[in-house]
Amino acid sequence: FGPKSPSDRRPDAFFIYGIHPVVAALANPTRTVKRAMATRNALARLNDAGAILPVEAEEVQPRDLDRLLGGEAVHQGIALEVAPLDPPGLEDLASGRLVVCLDQVSDPHNVGAILRSAAAFGADAVITTARHAPAETGVLAKAASGALDLIPLIPVGNLARALEDLAGYGYTRVGLDEAAADTIETAMDGAQIALVMGAEGRGLRRLTRDTCDRLARLPTEGALASLNVSN
């Protein structure tokens, strides 16, 4: 049987919480908001940010959101119940410049942080494996700090095949590997780049590595030979 893919596990709705993720979700015309819950202070902050709620907000107390989301959720007094986004197809990336591909990166905090960095550096999309990767959730959205609604997150059933498709569109596929001879400065050469990063711990799988056009390392100094994938 094995683990289910994000499409199999994808709920009909989930909660996005925290001011930045909520403001980004409200600014995304493709995001469907089903319910809004907020404290009076959070509603004032949304108003200051110029955010417009498409549904009437239920005024709640912080403890109500604690019970709903769990005590560890940093909700900042606001939560939206939303429908997941429909990801675009790979063909929509044909004229893109930079795509980040994640080979079974499983921690939603890491994927969220990568989404945030990818959006900051102008990437066109983040591609994940359909299995052994997090589905769209509130935890991921919070870690992305709004980037989940700024940049497409595209799960694919077969990463090697997706990389072949990207090559057909003109992308140079650069896999990050701490043992590679080339540095990232020399490998990032081309008008379209697919930057491929491996899972926490084991890195790139063999087939993924073999599908890349180049392997590159990010030079570090001192005792640390590599960084966490989210960095």
Number of C-alpha atoms within 10 A of each C-alpha: 3 6 11 13 18 20 14 11 12 16 13 9 18 18 23 28 30 22 23 19 27 26 21 19 25 20 17 13 9 13 16 17 20 15 17 22 23 24 20 15 14 20 20 12 16 19 12 9 12 11 16 12 18 12 12 10 17 14 17 15 15 16 12 15 22 15 10 12 18 12 11 7 16 16 23 16 24 30 27 26 18 19 19 19 16 11 13 13 12 17 11 10 16 16 12 19 17 21 22 21 26 25 26 22 24 18 16 21 17 21 25 25 21 21 31 21 16 21 21 12 10 12 20 20 26 24 24 28 23 22 22 18 22 25 23 23 18 23 20 24 29 25 21 26 21 26 26 26 24 20 19 20 24 18 26 19 14 14 22 19 13 18 23 15 15 22 19 11 16 18 25 23 27 25 29 25 22 18 13 14 11 17 17 20 11 9 19 18 11 12 11 20 22 28 24 26 24 20 19 16 9 8 20 21 14 8 10 19 22 13 18 20 15 20 23 22 21 16 14 11 7 5 6 8 12 15 11 9 18 17 9
